[in-house]
């Protein structure tokens, strides 16, 4: 997989406030971004897990820790699925 490097500047005291290293903060930011992009439907689970630097199973567990549903159904999608099952 080809990758690019992004540079993000944050106030230095943020790391002190969070009591985190740059490495810990970077890992969490990637996880949070991946989770939110997955929740919004912008990335598939596989791509979001890749962004977070995790396999899909570990990413699923992390989604649960942050109350992000692993399956993104809205009411219409759910209704269509139920109708298809009932027609069988």
N, C-alpha and C positions, 0 to 999 in steps of 0.2 A: 504494500500500500504506500503510495506516495503521500507525503505530508508537507505542510507548510508550517512555519513558525510565526506565531502572532506575539506581539509585545503589547502588554497592557500595563499602564501605570496606575498604581493605587497609592493613596496616602500611606506612608510608612507606619503610622500609628494603628492602622487597621489590623495589621498582623499582630501587633502587641496587644491590642484590645481582644482579639480572638485567641490569643496565645497559640498561634500556629506558625509553622515554618512556611517559607515560600513554596516548598514542595507540597505540603499538606493543603495549603490554600489553593494551589493550582489544581490539584487532584479534585478537590471539592467543587471548584468552579466548573471544571469540565463535567463533573457528574450533574451538578445543578442545571447547567445549560442543556445537557443531553436529555435530562428528565423533562425539562420544560418544553423543549422542541418536540419530544415524543408526545407529551400530553397535548400539545397544540396540533398534532398530526403533521408536523413539518418533516419529521424523520421517522423512518421505520424503526422497529425495535432493534433490528440488527445494526443499522447505522448509528442509532443513539448509543447502543452498547459500545460500538467501535469508538465513537467520540469520547465516551467516558473511560475508555481503556479497559473494558471488562468483557467477559463472555456474557452471553445472553442470560444465563441462569443467575449469575451474580447481579446483573443489572436488574432483573426481575425482583430480586430480593430488595435491592436498594429502592426501587419504585415503591414497594410496599412500606418501607421505612418512612417515606415522605408522602404517603397517602395518594400516590399517583396510580390510577387504575392501569393494570397491565393490558386490559382489553378496553379499547376506546369505542364504546357503543353509545350513540345517542338514542333517544326514544324511537325515532323513525327506523333506524337500523335494527333495533331490537324487535320492533313490530314486524318488520319484513322477515327477519329470521324466524320468528314464531309462526308467521303465516306460511312460510315455506315448509317448516317442519309439520305443521298441521295438515298440509295438502298431501303429504306422503302417505 
